[in-house]
Amino acid sequence: MQVHRSGYYSYLKTTANLSDPEETILLAEVNELHKESSKSYGTRRMAKGLQAKGHKVGRYRARSLMNKAGIVCKQRRRFRVTTNSDHCYPIAKNVLNREFTTTVPNRVWVADITYLWTQEGWLYLSVVLDLFSRRVVGWSVASHMREELVRNAFLMALGRRQPDKDLMHHSDRGCQYASEDYRMLLDEYGVTVSMNRKGNCWDNAVMERFFGSLKSERTNGKVYLTRESAKADLVDYIEMFYNSKRLHSTLGYRSPMQYENEMVA
């Protein structure tokens, strides 16, 4: 039958493992988590995801299961600078100073803009994220990058979270965030303004990491025929996966919603 001896014994081992009910269940769970995370979970998150489902699985066991299932996670691409800070608006100091952790919700919000290509043209996404839980609390999409884009994201965050006056807003030096209208909006709500230092994108590293996750886990390699289809995919990633299900190492491998619920409880 033209089968090598080593291949025959490998086949026997594989069929023996598949006959194990526990192994079969674990492989099914691995495939489900792989699909649910848009193929983004590596061995650490896969192990934590299986543990959350009640399985006693470590990282190396998760790696073995992923290999058996033929699963490979997506790789993150390198960061590319997109901010246009060539303007004459006033620039705020870097008050945040890379203090990316806070023990209270609605104390520090970070914001930024990214973009996606569709067959109808560019679609721009503005996001506001709470450093407490890494939860996206506000977002907005449009076919332009005017101040209205970031304003709508901030207003969504305000409506959802109802923060008190002790709030800091950190962003890059983009003209949208430095514009007079946006600064007046922040001042109206008594918000402390903080901005990156010149040419230093890592002063807003948490937002850059979110956009990196969004693109590596969901949008890279996809072809969006319309802006509406891209928007629908963004809504699904942000609300249905990232906020509610995605396991964050910074949060002890809990989702932002789970982390907030546990901290409140």
C-alpha positions as CSV (number, residue, x, y, z in Angstrom):
1,M,0.0,0.0,0.0
2,Q,3.1,2.2,-0.2
3,V,2.9,3.3,3.4
4,H,6.1,3.8,5.4
5,R,6.5,2.0,8.6
6,S,6.9,5.2,10.6
7,G,3.8,6.6,9.1
8,Y,1.8,3.5,10.0
9,Y,2.8,3.8,13.7
10,S,2.1,7.5,13.7
11,Y,-1.4,6.7,12.4
12,L,-1.9,4.2,15.2
13,K,-1.0,6.8,17.8
14,T,-3.4,9.3,16.2
15,T,-6.3,7.0,16.1
16,A,-5.6,5.9,19.7
17,N,-5.7,9.6,20.9
18,L,-8.9,10.2,19.0
19,S,-10.6,7.3,20.7
20,D,-10.0,9.0,24.0
21,P,-13.3,10.9,24.9
22,E,-11.5,13.5,26.9
23,E,-9.0,14.2,24.0
24,T,-11.9,14.5,21.6
25,I,-13.7,17.0,23.8
26,L,-10.5,19.1,24.3
27,L,-9.8,19.2,20.6
28,A,-13.4,20.3,19.9
29,E,-13.0,23.1,22.6
30,V,-9.7,24.2,21.1
31,N,-11.2,24.5,17.6
32,E,-14.2,26.4,19.1
33,L,-11.9,28.9,20.9
34,H,-9.7,29.2,17.8
35,K,-12.7,30.1,15.7
36,E,-14.3,32.4,18.4
37,S,-11.0,34.4,18.7
38,S,-10.7,34.8,14.9
39,K,-7.6,32.5,15.1
40,S,-5.8,35.0,17.4
41,Y,-5.2,32.9,20.6
42,G,-1.7,31.6,21.2
43,T,-0.8,28.9,23.7
44,R,-1.2,31.1,26.8
45,R,-4.7,32.4,26.0
46,M,-5.7,29.0,24.7
47,A,-4.8,27.4,28.0
48,K,-6.6,30.1,30.0
49,G,-9.7,29.7,27.7
50,L,-9.7,25.9,28.3
51,Q,-9.3,26.5,32.1
52,A,-12.3,28.8,32.0
53,K,-14.3,26.0,30.5
54,G,-13.3,23.7,33.4
55,H,-10.3,21.8,31.9
56,K,-7.1,21.3,33.8
57,V,-4.8,22.3,30.9
58,G,-1.5,24.1,31.0
59,R,0.3,26.0,28.3
60,Y,2.3,23.1,27.0
61,R,-0.8,20.8,26.9
62,A,-2.6,23.6,25.0
63,R,0.3,23.7,22.5
64,S,0.1,20.0,22.0
65,L,-3.6,20.2,21.4
66,M,-3.2,23.0,18.9
67,N,-0.6,21.1,17.0
68,K,-2.9,18.0,16.8
69,A,-5.7,20.2,15.6
70,G,-3.5,21.9,13.0
71,I,-4.1,25.3,14.6
72,V,-1.7,28.3,14.2
73,C,-2.4,31.7,15.7
74,K,-2.2,34.9,13.7
75,Q,1.0,37.0,14.0
76,R,1.0,40.7,14.9
77,R,2.3,43.1,12.3
78,R,4.8,45.9,13.1
79,F,3.4,49.3,14.2
80,R,3.2,52.1,11.7
81,V,2.8,55.8,12.6
82,T,-0.3,57.5,11.2
83,T,-0.7,60.6,13.3
84,N,-0.6,64.0,11.6
85,S,0.6,66.5,14.2
86,D,1.6,69.2,11.7
87,H,-0.7,72.0,13.0
88,C,-0.7,75.2,15.0
89,Y,-3.1,74.1,17.8
90,P,-1.9,74.2,21.4
91,I,-0.4,70.9,22.7
92,A,-1.1,69.6,26.2
93,K,1.6,68.2,28.5
94,N,2.1,64.4,28.9
95,V,0.3,64.3,32.3
96,L,-0.3,60.5,32.0
97,N,3.5,59.8,31.7
98,R,3.0,56.2,30.8
99,E,1.1,55.3,34.0
100,F,-1.1,52.8,32.2
101,T,-2.7,51.2,35.3
102,T,-5.4,52.6,37.5
103,T,-7.5,51.0,40.3
104,V,-10.7,53.0,39.6
105,P,-12.9,53.0,36.5
106,N,-13.5,56.2,34.6
107,R,-10.3,57.9,35.8
108,V,-8.1,57.7,32.7
109,W,-9.5,57.3,29.2
110,V,-7.1,57.0,26.2
111,A,-8.1,57.7,22.7
112,D,-6.8,57.3,19.1
113,I,-7.7,56.9,15.5
114,T,-7.0,54.2,12.9
115,Y,-8.2,53.3,9.5
116,L,-9.3,50.4,7.3
117,W,-9.5,50.1,3.5
118,T,-12.7,49.2,1.8
119,Q,-13.7,48.9,-1.9
120,E,-15.6,52.2,-1.3
121,G,-12.6,54.0,0.1
122,W,-11.1,54.5,3.6
123,L,-13.1,54.0,6.8
124,Y,-11.8,55.7,9.9
125,L,-12.3,54.4,13.4
126,S,-12.0,56.5,16.6
127,V,-11.8,54.7,19.9
128,V,-11.9,55.7,23.6
129,L,-10.7,53.1,26.0
130,D,-10.8,53.0,29.9
131,L,-7.4,52.1,31.3
132,F,-9.0,50.5,34.4
133,S,-10.4,47.5,32.5
134,R,-9.0,48.0,29.0
135,R,-12.6,48.2,27.9
136,V,-13.6,50.2,24.8
137,V,-16.2,52.6,26.2
138,G,-16.7,54.7,23.1
139,W,-16.1,54.4,19.4
140,S,-17.1,56.1,16.1
141,V,-16.6,55.4,12.4
142,A,-16.8,57.7,9.4
143,S,-15.4,58.2,5.9
144,H,-13.4,61.3,7.1
145,M,-11.0,62.2,9.9
146,R,-12.6,65.5,11.0
147,E,-13.0,66.5,14.6
148,E,-16.6,65.2,14.5
149,L,-15.1,61.6,14.4
150,V,-13.4,61.9,17.7
151,R,-16.2,63.9,19.2
152,N,-18.8,61.2,18.6
153,A,-16.6,58.6,20.1
154,F,-16.1,60.7,23.3
155,L,-19.8,61.5,23.5
156,M,-20.6,57.8,23.3
157,A,-18.2,57.1,26.2
158,L,-19.8,59.9,28.2
159,G,-23.3,58.5,27.6
160,R,-22.3,55.0,28.6
161,R,-20.1,55.7,31.6
162,Q,-21.4,58.9,33.1
163,P,-18.0,59.8,34.7
164,D,-17.5,62.3,37.4
165,K,-15.2,65.4,37.0
166,D,-12.1,63.6,38.0
167,L,-11.3,62.2,34.5
168,M,-8.1,62.4,32.4
169,H,-8.2,62.1,28.6
170,H,-4.9,61.1,26.9
171,S,-4.3,61.1,23.2
172,D,-1.7,61.8,20.6
173,R,-1.0,65.3,19.1
174,G,-3.4,64.8,16.2
175,C,-5.2,67.9,15.0
176,Q,-8.6,66.4,15.8
177,Y,-7.7,66.1,19.5
178,A,-5.9,69.5,19.6
179,S,-8.6,71.4,17.8
180,E,-10.4,74.2,19.6
181,D,-13.8,72.6,19.4
182,Y,-12.6,69.3,21.0
183,R,-10.7,71.1,23.7
184,M,-13.8,73.1,24.5
185,L,-15.8,69.9,24.8
186,L,-13.3,68.4,27.2
187,D,-13.2,71.6,29.2
188,E,-17.0,71.6,29.4
189,Y,-16.8,68.3,31.3
190,G,-13.9,69.3,33.5
191,V,-11.5,66.8,31.8
192,T,-7.8,66.9,32.4
193,V,-6.0,66.8,29.0
194,S,-2.8,64.8,28.4
195,M,-1.0,64.2,25.1
196,N,2.0,62.2,23.8
197,R,5.4,63.7,23.6
198,K,6.5,64.6,20.1
199,G,7.2,61.6,17.9
200,N,6.6,59.1,20.8
201,C,3.7,56.8,19.9
202,W,4.5,54.5,22.9
203,D,3.2,57.3,25.3
204,N,-0.2,55.9,24.2
205,A,0.9,52.2,24.1
206,V,-2.3,50.7,25.3
207,M,-4.3,52.2,22.4
208,E,-1.6,51.1,19.9
209,R,-1.8,47.6,21.3
210,F,-5.6,47.6,20.9
211,F,-5.3,48.6,17.3
212,G,-2.6,46.0,16.8
213,S,-5.0,43.3,18.2
214,L,-7.9,44.5,16.1
215,K,-5.9,44.3,12.9
216,S,-4.0,41.1,13.6
217,E,-7.0,39.3,15.1
218,R,-9.7,40.5,12.7
219,T,-9.2,42.9,9.8
220,N,-5.8,42.0,8.3
221,G,-6.2,40.1,5.1
222,K,-10.0,40.8,4.8
223,V,-11.5,42.5,1.8
224,Y,-14.5,44.8,2.7
225,L,-16.7,45.6,-0.3
226,T,-18.5,48.4,1.5
227,R,-17.9,50.7,4.5
228,E,-21.0,49.2,6.1
229,S,-19.6,45.7,6.0
230,A,-16.4,46.9,7.6
231,K,-18.4,48.8,10.3
232,A,-20.4,45.6,11.0
233,D,-17.2,43.7,11.5
234,L,-15.8,46.3,13.8
235,V,-18.9,46.3,15.9
236,D,-18.7,42.5,16.2
237,Y,-15.1,42.6,17.2
238,I,-15.4,45.4,19.7
239,E,-18.7,44.7,21.4
240,M,-19.2,40.9,20.9
241,F,-15.6,39.7,21.2
242,Y,-13.0,42.2,22.6
243,N,-15.1,43.7,25.4
244,S,-17.0,40.6,26.4
245,K,-14.9,37.6,25.6
246,R,-11.2,38.3,24.8
247,L,-8.8,37.2,27.5
248,H,-6.3,39.9,28.5
249,S,-3.1,39.0,30.2
250,T,-3.0,42.4,31.9
251,L,-6.4,41.5,33.6
252,G,-5.3,38.0,34.7
253,Y,-6.7,36.5,31.5
254,R,-10.2,37.9,32.0
255,S,-12.3,39.9,29.6
256,P,-12.8,43.6,30.3
257,M,-16.5,43.0,31.2
258,Q,-15.7,40.1,33.5
259,Y,-12.9,42.1,35.1
260,E,-15.3,45.1,35.8
261,N,-18.0,42.8,37.1
262,E,-15.7,41.1,39.5
263,M,-14.1,44.3,40.7
264,V,-17.5,45.9,41.3
265,A,-18.7,42.7,43.2
